[in-house]
Amino acid sequence: MDEKTMELVGIAASIAGHCRPCFLYHFKQAKKLGVTMDDITEVVDFANRISAAGDKGMYEFALKQLKKKDG
């Protein structure tokens, strides 16, 4: 995998992992490598959708567990 793609993956992973220092690191590295703001924005939006779906799924899972009688 080339360096630009690795940094885009790093950006996506940092968003999914809610890690601000990781995001800043990979964002700066991507810019140094010449990754376009359009590509970075696309990855940020994509990772946000994935993260939001996981967050919603976890919330629904927790609610389901709260409704169980045996806990």
N, C-alpha and C positions, 0 to 999 in steps of 0.2 A: 504494500500500500504506500502511496506517495505521501510526502510530508503534509501537503495541503489537506488531503483527505483525513489524515490522522488528526490534524488540528480541528477539523470540522467535527469529527467523531468526539474529540475531547470537549468541544463546545456543547454538543448534544448531551454527552454524559454528565457534564457539570450542571446543566439545566435539570436533567432528570434526577440528579443527586442533590439538587438544591445547594450547590457549593459555589459561593461567590468568588473566593480566591481562585478556585480551579477555572471558573469562567474567565476571569480577568487574565489569567496566565494564557489560556488557549486562545482567547480573543486577540491578545497582543501578538502571540506567535503567528496566528493566521494572517494578521495584517502585515507582519514582517515578511511573510512568504508571498504576499501579493494576492491573497484571497480577496475577492471582491465583497463589498458590503452587501450586495444583492445575494450572494451565495451564503454569507454569514446570516443574514436576515432570514433566508429561507430555512436554514438549519435551526435557527432559534425558534421560528414559528412551528416547525415540524416537531422539535423536541418538546415544546410547550404543549402541543396537542397530545403527545404520548404521555407526558407527565400528568396532565389533567385527567386523562382517562384512567391512569393508575390510581390517582388520588381519589377519584370518584368511586372506583372499584373498591378501594380500601375502606372508604366511608360506608359504602353499602354492606361490605363484609362485617364491619364493626357493628352496624345497626342490627344485622341478622344475628350476630352473636349475643347482643344485648337482649334480644327477644327469646332466646333459648331458655327454657325453664331450668335446665341443669347447670347453666353457666359454664 
